[in-house]
């Protein structure tokens, strides 16, 4: 039933990881299973065995061919470097080749205390597992590169964090778990060959087919510089997508910055409701380092840390290597700005490019901020205002004066488009979602599952989020911002 494993990471030298078998749990129960993803990965599901899946996805039984390892990595956490982090509660079972020929990691989160554990018990509470399952799958449906959730299993034991909670294990799928922090781990130990090994692996897994300049024939220094450029491009595109959805990651540490360009680790993440560029949700981000508006530039900061690890590979002259790397990191700004503007044009229904589009987009964000309007619905209902006033849009604003001043400018700009107004509205609705994992809704389903063992609300929300751009009759409540009594202003990591 389980697809065949390849063991690329487990075949690296032993200092890249710690071998670790998951610690069994007393009573595993499968509570969520992503069947479409399983089929995509090559699982044989003609004889669906829920009990067997619960054994595998809890870590009680190691699938044939797997060699579980906890990966080594370091990281800057809120700007402070920790030279030894690593998988403290996760194990990589191995890699499988999916039906499209892509190599995918399969990892268990909450599998027990590993040699990298840092004061916790290596287990995961049910709440964070359900949050990551819902939000990562929603991000996938929203078109954002992300790790995926394959399964969630309750463990039959209690986990103690802020309060006692049911325990659970999440099965996560990723293009890889290579992080900026993975490179930092070996660079901090002056292990240049290990950094080179990681760089070659990253090129092979993520960039060789898409980036011709990364061919093996390329001079080594140019090859690794091209890798840095490629990672920068993907990070710029990724964060622009976050910004277009009002998504706040919450912990953009270098150990949460992937080389593949996927979103990873949905701890204290959140989607904004009332638009505010300074919004912070994470309870551990006391200084606002990872506020919404800071995300593009913190991604650049993380990329600079990756560049530092690659310096010995870029040129024999260290000064010249720094110059080359600095040029790439500086170019990130223009890469991001271009991605952001392309994204905003799409959200505003603009298909051709004009000089004043950036100012037009920024002015709409200012209108949202001035009116304390819901970010998601503000863009969604804008499609209703293409030709005429839209009461549904105006009612989102506590004060719509700035909006009413902006709308004529926007309609004048739309008049110069090459397509009709109906098509403009349809295109806007195809990129501006109606349904997102709103914080209060996620908290509701977690409470039902954790306190009453009721996963019906979880399944209902999951189904709505599977079609985020399509209006679903009878599901209007899922599109609404939180009522005042349920507004969420702080989110917690859960680790």
C-alpha positions in Angstrom: 0.0 0.0 0.0 2.9 2.4 0.8 4.8 3.5 -2.3 8.5 2.5 -2.5 10.9 4.6 -0.7 14.1 6.1 -2.0 16.6 7.1 0.8 18.5 10.1 -0.6 18.8 11.9 2.7 19.4 8.8 4.8 22.3 7.9 2.4 24.1 11.1 3.2 27.0 10.9 5.7 25.9 10.2 9.3 26.5 13.7 10.6 23.6 15.0 8.5 21.1 13.4 10.8 20.4 11.2 13.8 18.8 7.8 13.2 15.6 7.6 15.2 12.7 5.2 15.2 9.3 6.8 16.1 8.2 6.1 19.7 5.0 4.1 19.7 1.7 5.7 21.0 -0.8 3.8 23.0 -4.0 4.1 20.9 -3.6 5.5 17.4 -6.7 6.5 15.5 -6.8 8.0 12.0 -8.9 11.2 12.1 -8.0 12.8 8.8 -6.6 11.3 5.6 -5.9 13.2 2.4 -6.9 10.5 -0.1 -6.2 12.7 -3.3 -2.7 13.4 -2.1 -2.1 9.8 -1.2 -3.1 8.8 -4.7 -0.9 11.5 -6.1 2.0 10.0 -4.1 1.4 6.5 -5.5 -0.4 4.9 -2.5 -2.3 1.7 -3.4 -5.8 2.3 -1.9 -7.9 -0.3 -3.5 -7.9 -2.1 -0.2 -8.2 0.7 2.3 -7.1 -0.4 5.7 -7.7 2.4 8.3 -6.1 0.5 11.1 -2.9 -0.1 9.2 -2.8 3.6 8.1 -3.2 4.6 11.8 -0.2 2.4 12.7 2.0 3.8 9.9 1.0 7.5 10.4 1.4 7.3 14.2 4.9 5.8 13.9 3.8 2.6 15.6 4.8 0.7 12.5 7.6 1.7 10.2 6.6 1.1 6.5 8.8 -1.3 4.6 11.8 0.4 3.1 11.7 3.4 5.3 14.8 4.4 7.4 13.6 7.1 9.8 16.0 9.9 10.6 15.8 13.2 12.4 17.5 15.9 10.3 20.2 18.2 11.6 19.8 22.0 11.1 20.6 25.3 12.8 18.8 28.6 12.6 18.4 32.2 13.4 15.4 32.4 15.7 14.0 36.0 15.9 17.5 37.1 14.8 19.5 35.1 17.3 21.6 32.2 16.0 21.3 28.7 17.5 23.9 26.4 16.0 22.0 23.2 16.8 18.3 22.9 16.4 17.3 19.9 14.3 14.1 17.8 14.2 13.1 17.8 17.9 9.8 15.9 17.3 9.8 14.9 13.7 11.3 12.1 11.7 11.8 11.7 7.9 10.6 8.3 6.8 12.2 8.8 3.4 11.4 10.0 0.0 8.9 8.6 -2.6 8.6 9.4 -6.3 5.1 10.6 -7.0 3.0 9.8 -10.1 4.5 12.9 -11.9 8.1 11.8 -11.2 8.7 14.3 -8.4 10.6 13.3 -5.3 8.6 14.0 -2.1 9.6 13.7 1.5 7.2 12.0 3.9 7.7 13.1 7.5 6.0 12.4 10.8 5.6 15.3 13.2 5.0 14.4 16.9 6.8 11.1 16.7 8.6 11.4 20.1 11.7 13.0 21.6 14.7 12.8 19.2 18.3 13.5 20.0 17.6 17.1 18.9 14.7 17.7 21.3 15.1 20.8 23.3 13.3 20.5 26.6 9.9 19.2 25.2 8.7 15.7 25.0 8.8 15.3 21.3 5.0 15.0 21.0 2.5 17.2 19.3 -0.9 18.4 20.6 -4.0 17.8 18.5 -4.7 21.5 18.0 -1.5 22.4 16.1 -1.8 19.2 14.1 -5.3 20.1 12.9 -4.3 23.7 12.3 -1.4 22.7 10.1 -3.5 20.2 8.2 -6.2 22.8 7.5 -4.0 25.8 6.7 -1.4 23.9 4.6 -4.1 22.3 2.5 -6.0 25.6 2.2 -2.7 27.3 1.0 -2.3 24.6 -1.6 -5.8 25.2 -2.9 -5.1 29.0 -2.9 -2.2 28.4 -5.2 0.6 28.9 -2.7 3.7 26.6 -2.7 3.5 24.7 0.5 4.1 21.5 2.4 1.1 19.3 2.4 -0.8 17.3 5.0 -1.3 13.6 4.3 -2.8 12.4 7.6 -3.6 13.2 11.2 -3.7 10.5 13.9 -4.7 10.9 17.5 -2.4 9.1 19.9 -4.6 8.2 22.8 -2.4 10.1 25.3 -2.3 13.6 26.7 0.3 16.2 25.8 1.1 19.1 28.2 1.8 22.5 26.7 -0.1 25.5 28.1 -2.9 23.1 29.1 -3.2 19.4 28.8 -4.4 18.4 25.3 -5.0 15.2 23.3 -1.9 14.1 21.5 -1.6 13.7 17.7 0.8 13.0 14.9 0.8 14.8 11.6 2.2 13.2 8.4 3.7 16.0 6.3 4.7 15.9 2.7 7.3 18.3 1.2 9.4 18.8 -1.9 12.2 18.5 0.6 13.0 19.6 4.2 16.2 21.4 3.2 16.2 24.8 4.9 18.5 27.8 5.1 19.1 26.5 8.6 20.4 23.2 7.2 23.1 25.0 5.4 23.8 27.1 8.5 24.3 24.0 10.6 27.3 22.9 8.5 28.7 26.3 7.7 28.9 27.0 11.5 31.1 24.0 11.7 33.2 25.1 8.8 32.2 21.9 6.9 32.5 23.1 3.4 32.1 19.7 1.8 28.8 19.3 3.6 27.6 22.6 2.4 28.6 21.6 -1.1 26.7 18.3 -0.7 23.6 20.2 0.3 23.9 22.6 -2.5 24.2 19.8 -5.1 21.3 18.0 -3.6 19.2 21.2 -3.7 20.1 21.7 -7.4 19.3 18.2 -8.3 15.9 18.1 -6.4 14.6 21.5 -7.0 16.2 23.4 -9.8 18.1 21.3 -12.4 15.0 20.7 -14.6 13.8 24.3 -14.4 17.0 26.2 -14.5 19.3 25.4 -17.4 22.1 27.5 -16.0 22.5 25.0 -13.2 23.9 22.2 -15.4 26.8 20.2 -14.0 29.0 21.6 -16.8 28.8 25.1 -15.3 31.8 26.4 -13.4 31.3 25.4 -9.8 31.2 29.0 -8.5 28.7 30.1 -11.1 26.6 27.0 -10.4 26.2 27.8 -6.7 25.6 31.5 -7.4 22.9 30.5 -9.8 21.4 28.4 -7.0 21.3 31.4 -4.7 19.6 33.4 -7.5 17.1 30.6 -8.1 16.2 30.3 -4.4 15.8 34.1 -4.2 13.4 34.1 -7.1 11.2 31.4 -5.5 11.2 33.2 -2.1 10.2 36.5 -3.8 7.3 34.7 -5.5 6.3 32.9 -2.4 6.2 35.9 -0.1 4.3 38.0 -2.7 1.6 35.3 -2.6 1.5 35.5 1.2 1.1 39.2 1.0 -1.7 38.9 -1.6 -3.7 36.7 0.8 -3.1 38.7 4.0 -1.2 35.7 5.4 1.2 36.2 8.3 3.6 33.3 8.8 4.6 34.3 12.4 7.9 32.5 12.6 10.1 33.3 9.6 13.2 32.0 11.2 15.9 30.7 8.9 15.0 27.1 10.0 11.5 27.8 8.5 12.8 29.1 5.2 12.9 26.3 2.6 15.3 26.0 -0.2 12.5 24.6 -2.4 10.4 27.8 -2.0 7.6 26.1 -0.1 5.8 27.5 2.9 6.7 25.3 5.9 5.6 25.2 9.6 2.2 26.6 10.4 2.6 27.4 14.0 1.4 30.8 15.1 0.3 31.7 11.6 -2.9 33.7 10.8 -4.8 35.4 8.0 -5.6 39.1 8.7 -9.2 40.2 8.8 -9.2 44.0 9.3 -6.3 45.2 7.2 -3.3 46.6 9.1 0.2 46.4 7.7 1.7 46.2 11.2 -0.4 43.2 12.2 1.2 40.6 14.4 -0.5 37.5 15.8 2.3 35.3 17.1 2.5 35.3 20.9 6.2 34.8 20.8 6.9 37.7 18.3 6.9 40.4 21.0 8.9 42.9 19.0 6.8 42.6 15.8 9.8 41.3 13.8 7.6 39.2 11.6 4.7 41.6 11.2 2.8 41.5 7.9 4.6 44.4 6.3 8.1 43.1 7.3 7.8 39.7 5.7 9.3 40.5 2.3 12.4 42.0 3.9 12.8 39.3 6.4 12.8 36.8 3.6 15.7 38.8 2.1 17.5 38.8 5.4 17.1 35.0 5.5 18.5 34.8 2.0 21.5 36.8 3.1 22.2 34.1 5.7 22.0 31.5 3.0 24.4 33.5 0.9 26.9 33.6 3.8 27.0 29.8 3.9 27.8 29.6 0.2 30.6 32.2 0.2 33.4 29.5 0.2 31.8 27.9 -2.9 31.3 31.0 -5.0 34.9 32.2 -5.6 38.4 31.5 -4.5 38.7 35.1 -3.5 36.5 35.7 -0.5 36.0 39.4 -1.2 34.9 38.7 -4.7 32.6 35.9 -3.4 30.9 38.4 -1.1 30.5 40.9 -3.9 28.8 38.3 -6.1 26.5 37.2 -3.3 25.6 40.7 -2.3 24.6 41.5 -5.9 22.2 38.6 -5.8 20.7 39.6 -2.5 20.2 43.1 -3.6 18.4 41.9 -6.8 15.8 40.2 -4.5 14.2 43.6 -4.0 13.4 44.1 -7.6 12.3 40.4 -8.0 9.9 40.8 -5.1 8.5 44.2 -6.2 7.8 42.8 -9.7 6.1 39.7 -8.2 4.0 41.9 -5.8 2.9 44.3 -8.6 1.9 41.4 -10.9 -0.1 39.9 -8.0 -1.8 43.2 -7.2 -2.7 43.8 -10.9 -4.4 40.4 -11.0 -6.3 41.2 -7.8 -7.5 44.5 -9.1 -8.5 43.1 -12.5 -5.7 44.7 -14.5 -4.3 42.7 -17.4 -2.1 45.3 -19.1 0.6 47.3 -17.5 0.5 51.1 -16.9 2.9 53.4 -15.0 0.6 54.3 -12.2 -0.6 50.8 -11.3 1.6 50.6 -8.2 0.2 53.8 -6.8 -3.3 52.6 -7.6 -2.8 49.3 -5.7 -1.2 51.1 -2.7 -4.1 53.5 -2.6 -6.6 50.7 -2.3 -4.6 49.2 0.6 -4.7 52.6 2.2 -8.5 52.7 1.8 -8.8 49.2 3.4 -6.6 50.4 6.3 -8.5 53.7 6.8 -11.8 51.8 6.8 -10.6 48.9 8.9 -12.1 46.7 6.2 -11.7 42.9 6.0 -8.7 42.2 3.7 -10.1 39.1 2.0 -13.7 40.3 1.5 -12.5 43.8 0.5 -10.8 42.3 -2.6 -13.5 39.8 -3.2 -16.4 42.3 -3.2 -14.4 44.7 -5.3 -15.4 42.7 -8.3 -19.0 43.7 -7.6 -18.0 47.4 -8.0 -16.5 47.1 -11.5 -19.4 49.1 -13.1 -21.5 50.4 -10.2 -21.6 51.0 -6.5 -21.6 47.9 -4.5 -23.3 48.1 -1.1 -21.7 44.8 0.0 -18.3 46.4 -0.5 -19.1 49.6 1.3 -20.6 47.9 4.3 -17.2 46.3 5.1 -15.8 49.8 5.9 -16.2 51.5 9.2 -15.6 54.7 7.1 -15.7 54.4 3.3 -14.6 58.0 2.4 -11.2 57.0 1.2 -12.7 54.0 -0.7 -15.3 56.3 -2.5 -12.5 58.6 -3.5 -10.5 55.7 -4.9 -13.2 53.9 -6.9 -13.5 56.4 -9.8 -9.7 56.2 -10.3 -9.9 52.4 -10.5 -12.9 52.4 -12.9 -11.1 54.9 -15.1 -8.1 52.6 -15.2 -10.3 49.6 -16.0 -11.8 51.4 -19.0 -8.4 51.1 -20.7 -8.4 47.3 -20.4 -8.8 45.2 -23.5 -11.6 43.0 -22.0 -15.2 43.5 -20.9 -16.3 44.3 -17.4 -17.9 40.9 -16.9 -14.6 39.2 -17.8 -12.7 41.5 -15.5 -15.0 40.6 -12.6 -14.7 36.9 -13.4 -10.9 37.1 -13.4 -10.9 38.9 -10.1 -13.0 36.3 -8.5 -10.6 33.6 -9.8 -7.7 35.1 -7.8 -9.5 36.7 -4.8 -10.7 34.0 -2.5 -14.1 34.0 -0.7 -13.0 31.4 1.8 -9.8 31.3 3.9 -9.0 29.5 7.2 -10.2 32.3 9.4 -8.7 32.1 12.9 -11.9 31.8 14.8 -13.2 29.0 12.6 -9.9 27.1 13.0 -10.2 27.6 16.8 -13.8 26.3 16.7 -12.9 23.1 15.0 -9.9 22.5 17.3 -12.1 23.0 20.3 -14.7 20.6 19.1 -12.1 17.9 18.4 -10.0 18.4 21.5 -12.8 18.9 24.0 -15.6 16.7 22.5 -13.8 14.3 20.2 -16.0 15.7 17.4 -14.3 16.0 14.0 -17.4 16.9 12.1 -16.7 20.7 12.2 -13.1 20.0 11.0 -14.4 18.0 8.1 -17.0 20.6 7.2 -14.4 23.4 7.2 -11.9 21.3 5.2 -14.5 20.8 2.5 -15.3 24.5 2.2 -11.6 25.4 2.0 -11.1 22.9 -0.8 -12.9 25.4 -3.1 -11.8 28.8 -1.9 -12.7 30.8 -5.0 -16.2 29.3 -5.6 -19.3 30.6 -3.9 -20.9 27.7 -2.0 -24.6 28.2 -1.3 -25.4 27.6 2.4 -21.8 28.2 3.5 -22.0 32.0 3.8 -20.9 31.9 7.5 -17.5 30.5 6.5 -16.8 33.7 4.5 -17.6 36.1 7.4 -15.0 37.8 9.7 -15.1 36.8 13.4 -17.8 38.3 15.5 -16.4 40.6 18.2 -16.6 37.9 20.9 -14.5 35.4 18.8 -11.8 37.7 17.4 -8.3 36.1 17.7 -5.5 38.5 18.3 -2.8 36.0 19.5 -1.8 32.7 18.1 0.5 30.1 19.7 3.1 27.8 18.4 2.0 24.7 20.2 5.5 23.1 20.3 
